[in-house]
Amino acid sequence: MTTRHFCDHIISSLLLLVHAVHRISKGVILAQQIEHTGSFYAATANQTLDRPALSGDIEADICIVGAGFTGMVTGLTLSELGYDVVILEGAKVGWGASGRNGGQIINGFSREIGYIEEVAGPEGAKALASLALEGGNVIRELVSRYGIQCDLKYGSVLAAYTDKQVRSLGETKAMWESRGRNGIEMLDRRTIRDHVGTDKYVGGWIDHKGGHIHPLNLVQGEAAAAESKGARIFEQTRVVRVDHHLNTPVVHTEGGSVTARSVVLAGNAYLGKTVKQLYPKILPASTQIIVTEPLSDSLAKEILPTDMCVEDANYVLDYFRLTADKRLLFGGGTVYGGADIKDVEKALRPNMEKLFPMAKDLKVDYGWQGNIALTWSRLPHVGRLGKSTYFAHGYSGHGVTSSHMMGRLLAHALHGDASHFDVFEGMPARSFPGGQLLSVPLSTLGCWWYSLRDKLGV
């Protein structure tokens, strides 16, 4: 090797080293891979794909931040319409709430139609009432069209502990039916025992258009469907900045960027401070789930005879169902601010055994937790930043159905029909009082008060 060639070789090596150091500083090399939490869903997922991280600068028609239900349904719908879609995910598809939730298809919203009418007006309430079943319909449509294997079952029970709760459910049913929503059947103390094997409930209702699913398999199936239509999905790609003020917005990641005609922010509780304007509008809250060992056929039939999912009518509620292999999945709890608790089983097992003493000897095989996003009004926070950046989050406990509804509405808005999207955008969205410093203790105090009312039956 000549002296010149040797010098060229040294210079080239130094340039490669500088480039590598630059990429390491941006988190591209040696970045820790974020895997799914140790949940039952992750252990029984249909797919274990590892998609690449974004490296470099690319362009697309639409860039979506977040590969949960909202982002995936938006991306799939737009890909079906012929758009060039890029979806960015900081971890893995379904890593957040979409792949960790209770798997219940609960129709409607987290606030009653009377409150919605107060904040959205009669016409807005009418528009939202027409969407009460949209999320569940989108789920069933996509499962059927793309053959998604996600253990879809039909029917959900809302259970009441007190006569007051039963009366409230009856009033809610009447209000919904006056606006065209049907499929709800009231239950009394005797008939609820046909569906839930406990004597703790005094009534409730069945929503025959509800149901339950394996949520991680659903969102992964939607991702595969989106990719089959040409969408590009990048995992392990954390977004660090969104230049939404530009006419053509740019999404910057640790390893590159996406320039797009339009951007959709669908990070929900895990968007964090990436977009500062949105941060004060949502409050992360963690919820916990345990899953037992498989039940015998007789015990499964004793606990949930009709294999419907159940949630109760308390402010801080419990929810449960059977998995496809007949395990009891039991969830509940709320920790404002999104902090993890030390022992999930210890937190949930007492309530499980109070409802089902026959389950006291069951071994718990899985326990995990994750964050949902609350808004001050408990209605979704939806809107635009600049001309071309859209966002939707804050489903406040109704995320499975609301995210599917909103994904479809976002896609329609980007395709030219923003009529329903605009109704949501027009609803007031207050920041949590006291900012992030005081929102957690204030919300915790409110939670304690409503929980006390539930216990006292007032």
C-alpha positions in Angstrom: 0.0 0.0 0.0 1.4 3.4 -1.0 1.7 6.3 1.4 -1.1 8.1 -0.4 -3.4 5.0 -0.3 -2.6 4.6 3.3 -3.5 8.2 4.1 -6.7 7.8 2.1 -7.6 4.7 4.0 -7.0 6.5 7.4 -9.1 9.5 6.3 -11.9 7.2 5.1 -11.9 5.3 8.3 -11.9 8.5 10.4 -14.9 9.8 8.3 -16.8 6.5 8.9 -16.0 6.7 12.6 -17.2 10.3 12.8 -20.4 9.3 11.0 -20.9 6.4 13.3 -20.4 8.6 16.4 -22.9 11.0 15.0 -25.5 8.3 14.5 -24.8 6.9 18.0 -25.5 10.4 19.4 -28.8 10.4 17.6 -29.7 7.1 19.0 -29.5 5.1 15.8 -26.7 2.7 16.8 -26.6 1.0 20.2 -30.2 2.2 20.9 -31.9 -0.2 23.2 -34.6 -2.3 21.5 -38.0 -1.8 23.2 -39.9 -5.0 23.4 -43.5 -5.7 24.4 -44.3 -5.9 28.1 -44.5 -9.4 29.6 -48.3 -9.7 29.1 -50.5 -12.7 28.2 -51.1 -10.9 24.8 -47.4 -10.8 24.0 -47.0 -14.4 25.0 -49.8 -15.5 22.6 -49.3 -13.1 19.7 -49.8 -14.4 16.2 -46.8 -12.4 14.9 -43.4 -11.6 16.2 -42.2 -9.3 13.4 -39.2 -7.0 13.9 -39.7 -4.0 11.5 -36.8 -1.8 10.7 -36.1 1.6 12.3 -36.2 4.7 10.1 -32.8 5.7 8.9 -32.5 8.7 6.6 -34.8 11.3 5.2 -37.9 10.1 3.3 -41.2 11.6 1.9 -44.8 10.4 2.0 -48.3 11.6 1.4 -49.2 11.0 5.1 -47.0 10.4 8.1 -48.6 8.9 11.2 -46.9 9.0 14.6 -48.0 6.0 16.7 -48.7 2.4 15.6 -51.6 1.7 17.9 -55.3 1.4 16.9 -55.8 5.1 16.0 -52.7 5.2 13.8 -53.2 1.8 12.3 -56.8 2.3 11.3 -56.0 5.7 9.9 -53.1 4.3 7.9 -54.9 1.3 6.7 -57.9 3.3 5.5 -55.8 5.8 3.7 -53.7 3.1 2.2 -56.8 1.5 0.9 -57.6 4.8 -0.7 -54.3 4.9 -2.5 -52.2 7.2 -0.3 -48.5 6.7 0.3 -48.5 6.2 4.1 -45.6 6.0 6.6 -46.3 5.0 10.2 -43.6 5.7 12.9 -43.6 3.8 16.2 -41.2 4.4 19.0 -41.3 0.8 20.1 -43.3 -2.0 18.4 -46.7 -2.1 16.8 -49.3 -2.3 19.6 -46.7 -1.7 22.3 -48.8 0.9 24.2 -52.4 0.8 25.3 -53.6 -0.8 22.1 -51.7 -4.0 22.9 -52.1 -4.1 26.6 -55.8 -3.2 27.3 -58.6 -5.4 28.6 -59.7 -6.3 25.1 -63.3 -5.2 25.6 -65.4 -3.7 22.8 -67.4 -1.1 24.8 -69.6 1.1 22.6 -70.3 4.8 23.2 -68.2 7.3 25.0 -67.0 7.9 28.6 -69.6 10.6 29.1 -73.3 10.3 28.7 -75.2 11.8 25.8 -76.8 14.5 28.1 -73.4 15.9 28.9 -72.3 15.7 25.3 -75.3 17.7 24.3 -74.3 20.4 26.8 -70.8 20.8 25.3 -71.5 20.0 21.6 -75.0 21.3 21.2 -78.1 19.4 19.9 -76.6 18.9 16.4 -73.2 17.9 17.7 -74.8 15.4 20.1 -76.9 14.0 17.2 -73.7 13.6 15.1 -71.8 11.9 18.0 -74.8 9.6 18.8 -74.8 8.4 15.2 -71.1 7.3 15.8 -71.8 5.4 19.1 -71.5 2.0 17.4 -68.9 3.1 14.7 -65.8 1.8 16.5 -67.2 -1.7 17.1 -68.5 -1.8 13.5 -65.0 -0.9 12.2 -63.4 -3.7 14.2 -65.9 -6.3 12.9 -65.5 -5.0 9.4 -61.7 -5.2 9.4 -61.6 -8.6 11.1 -63.9 -10.0 8.4 -62.3 -8.3 5.4 -58.7 -9.2 6.3 -59.3 -12.5 8.1 -57.7 -11.2 11.3 -57.4 -13.9 14.0 -58.1 -12.1 17.3 -60.6 -14.3 19.2 -63.5 -12.0 18.4 -66.5 -12.7 20.7 -69.9 -11.0 21.0 -71.7 -9.4 23.9 -70.6 -7.2 26.8 -72.2 -6.8 30.3 -72.2 -3.6 32.3 -72.9 -4.7 35.9 -74.4 -2.6 38.7 -73.7 -2.9 42.5 -76.6 -0.7 43.6 -80.2 0.0 42.7 -79.1 3.6 42.0 -76.7 2.4 39.4 -79.4 0.2 37.8 -81.7 3.3 37.6 -78.9 5.3 36.0 -78.3 2.6 33.5 -82.0 2.5 32.6 -82.0 6.3 32.1 -78.9 6.1 29.9 -80.4 3.3 27.8 -83.5 5.4 27.2 -81.5 8.4 26.2 -79.4 6.4 23.7 -82.5 4.7 22.3 -84.2 8.1 21.8 -81.2 8.9 19.5 -81.3 5.7 17.5 -78.9 3.5 19.4 -80.3 0.0 20.2 -79.0 -3.5 21.1 -79.1 -3.0 24.9 -81.0 -5.4 27.2 -81.6 -4.6 30.8 -80.8 -7.2 33.5 -82.2 -7.6 36.9 -80.8 -9.4 40.0 -81.8 -12.8 38.7 -81.0 -12.5 35.0 -77.5 -11.0 35.5 -76.6 -14.3 37.2 -77.2 -16.0 33.8 -74.1 -14.2 32.6 -71.9 -13.5 35.7 -71.4 -16.1 38.5 -71.5 -13.8 41.5 -74.2 -12.5 43.9 -72.5 -9.1 44.2 -74.5 -7.5 41.4 -78.1 -6.3 41.6 -78.6 -5.8 37.8 -77.0 -4.2 34.8 -77.3 -4.5 31.0 -76.1 -6.5 28.0 -74.9 -4.6 25.0 -75.3 -7.2 22.3 -73.2 -5.1 19.9 -70.3 -5.1 22.3 -67.8 -8.0 22.6 -64.1 -8.8 23.3 -60.9 -9.5 21.4 -57.2 -10.2 21.7 -56.1 -6.6 21.2 -52.5 -7.2 20.3 -53.4 -9.7 17.6 -56.0 -7.2 16.3 -53.6 -4.3 16.0 -50.9 -6.6 14.5 -53.4 -7.9 12.0 -54.4 -4.4 11.1 -50.7 -3.6 10.6 -50.2 -6.6 8.2 -53.3 -5.4 6.3 -51.9 -1.8 6.0 -48.6 -3.2 4.7 -50.4 -5.3 2.2 -51.9 -2.1 0.8 -48.4 -0.4 0.6 -48.1 1.3 4.0 -44.5 1.5 5.4 -44.2 0.9 9.1 -41.0 1.7 11.0 -40.5 0.5 14.6 -38.0 1.5 17.2 -38.3 5.0 15.7 -38.8 7.7 18.4 -40.1 11.0 17.2 -38.2 13.9 18.7 -39.8 16.9 17.0 -42.7 17.8 14.6 -42.4 20.9 12.5 -46.2 21.3 12.2 -46.0 25.0 11.5 -44.7 24.5 8.0 -46.9 24.3 5.0 -45.4 20.8 4.4 -44.8 19.5 7.9 -41.7 17.5 8.8 -41.5 14.8 11.4 -38.0 14.4 12.9 -36.9 11.1 14.5 -33.6 10.0 16.1 -32.4 8.5 12.8 -34.0 10.6 10.1 -37.1 12.5 9.0 -40.4 12.3 7.1 -41.6 15.1 5.0 -45.3 14.7 4.3 -48.3 16.5 2.9 -50.2 15.8 6.2 -49.2 14.4 9.6 -51.4 12.5 12.1 -50.3 12.4 15.8 -51.7 9.2 17.4 -49.3 8.6 20.3 -52.1 9.0 23.0 -50.7 8.5 26.5 -47.2 7.9 25.2 -46.9 11.0 23.1 -45.4 12.8 26.2 -43.9 16.2 25.6 -43.1 15.6 21.9 -45.7 18.2 21.0 -45.8 20.8 23.8 -49.2 22.2 22.9 -50.9 18.9 23.5 -49.1 17.9 26.7 -51.4 19.8 29.2 -54.6 18.4 27.6 -54.1 14.8 28.6 -53.3 13.0 31.9 -51.7 9.5 31.7 -53.3 7.0 34.1 -52.1 3.5 34.5 -54.4 0.5 34.8 -53.4 -3.1 35.8 -54.3 -6.6 34.5 -53.8 -10.1 35.8 -54.4 -13.4 33.9 -54.8 -16.7 35.7 -53.9 -20.2 34.7 -56.4 -21.9 32.4 -59.7 -22.7 34.1 -61.5 -26.1 34.0 -64.5 -26.1 31.7 -66.8 -26.3 34.7 -65.2 -23.4 36.5 -65.1 -21.2 33.4 -68.8 -21.9 33.0 -69.5 -21.1 36.6 -67.7 -17.7 36.5 -68.8 -16.5 33.0 -71.5 -18.8 31.7 -72.1 -17.0 28.4 -68.4 -16.0 27.8 -69.3 -12.2 27.6 -66.9 -9.6 28.9 -67.9 -7.6 32.0 -67.2 -4.2 33.5 -68.9 -2.7 36.5 -70.6 0.7 36.9 -68.3 2.1 39.6 -66.1 5.2 39.0 -63.0 3.1 39.5 -64.2 0.0 37.9 -63.1 -3.6 37.6 -63.3 -5.5 34.3 -62.9 -9.1 33.4 -63.5 -11.8 30.7 -62.3 -15.2 29.6 -59.5 -15.6 27.2 -59.7 -18.0 24.2 -57.9 -20.7 26.3 -60.3 -20.1 29.2 -58.1 -18.1 31.6 -59.7 -15.4 33.7 -58.4 -12.0 32.7 -59.1 -9.4 35.5 -58.3 -5.8 35.4 -58.8 -2.6 37.3 -57.2 0.2 39.3 -56.3 3.7 38.3 -53.0 5.4 39.1 -53.0 9.1 37.9 -49.8 10.2 36.4 -49.1 6.8 34.9 -46.8 5.5 37.6 -46.3 1.7 37.8 -47.3 -0.1 41.0 -45.0 -2.7 42.6 -47.2 -5.7 42.8 -50.0 -6.0 40.2 -51.4 -9.3 41.6 -51.5 -8.0 45.1 -53.5 -5.0 43.9 -56.1 -6.9 41.9 -56.5 -10.3 43.5 -58.7 -9.2 46.5 -61.3 -7.7 44.2 -61.2 -10.8 42.0 -61.7 -13.2 44.9 -64.4 -11.0 46.4 -66.4 -11.4 43.2 -65.4 -15.0 42.7 -64.4 -16.9 45.8 -64.1 -20.1 43.7 -61.1 -18.5 42.0 -59.0 -18.1 45.3 -56.8 -21.1 44.5 -56.1 -20.1 40.9 -52.5 -19.3 40.0 -51.8 -16.0 38.3 -49.6 -16.6 35.3 -49.4 -13.0 34.0 -49.6 -9.5 35.4 -48.8 -6.2 33.7 -49.8 -2.5 33.5 -49.9 0.3 31.1 -51.2 3.8 30.5 -54.4 5.2 29.1 -54.9 8.9 28.4 -57.6 10.9 30.2 -59.0 14.3 29.3 -60.6 16.8 31.6 -64.0 16.3 30.0 -63.5 12.5 29.5 -64.3 13.1 25.8 -61.6 12.6 23.1 -59.3 15.6 22.4 -59.3 16.0 18.6 -58.1 18.8 16.3 -55.4 20.3 14.1 -52.1 22.0 14.6 -51.4 24.3 11.7 -53.0 23.5 8.4 -51.8 19.9 7.9 -51.2 18.2 11.2 -54.1 16.3 12.8 -54.3 14.7 16.3 -56.7 12.5 18.2 -56.2 11.1 21.7 -57.6 11.0 25.3 -60.2 8.3 24.9 -60.5 8.1 28.7 -61.1 4.4 29.1 -63.0 3.7 25.9 -60.0 3.3 23.7 -60.7 0.1 21.8 -63.8 1.4 20.1 -63.1 5.2 20.2 -59.7 4.7 18.5 -61.2 2.6 15.7 -63.9 5.2 15.2 -61.4 8.1 15.3 -59.0 6.3 12.9 -61.7 6.1 10.3 -62.8 9.8 10.9 -59.2 11.0 10.6 -58.8 9.1 7.3 -62.1 10.6 6.0 -61.0 14.1 7.1 -57.7 13.8 5.3 -59.5 12.4 2.2 -61.8 15.5 2.1 -64.8 14.8 4.4 -64.1 16.4 7.8 -67.8 16.8 8.9 -67.7 14.4 11.9 -64.1 15.2 12.7 -65.0 18.9 12.9 -67.7 18.1 15.5 -65.1 16.6 17.8 -62.7 19.4 17.1 -65.3 22.0 18.0 -65.8 20.6 21.6 -63.9 22.6 24.3 -60.7 20.9 25.6 -59.6 22.3 28.9 -56.1 21.8 30.3 -55.9 20.0 33.6 -55.9 22.7 36.4 -52.6 23.3 38.1 -50.6 21.8 35.2 -48.9 18.5 35.5 -47.7 19.4 39.0 -51.2 19.6 40.5 -53.3 17.5 38.1 -52.3 14.2 39.7 -53.2 15.0 43.3 -56.4 16.8 42.2 -57.5 13.9 40.0 -56.6 11.5 42.8 -58.7 13.4 45.3 -61.6 13.4 42.8 -61.2 9.7 42.3 -61.3 9.1 46.0 -64.5 11.1 46.4 -66.4 9.3 43.6 -65.1 5.9 44.8 -66.5 6.8 48.3 -69.8 7.6 46.8 -69.9 4.3 45.0 -69.1 2.5 48.2 -71.9 4.4 50.1 -74.3 3.9 47.2 -75.1 7.6 46.9 
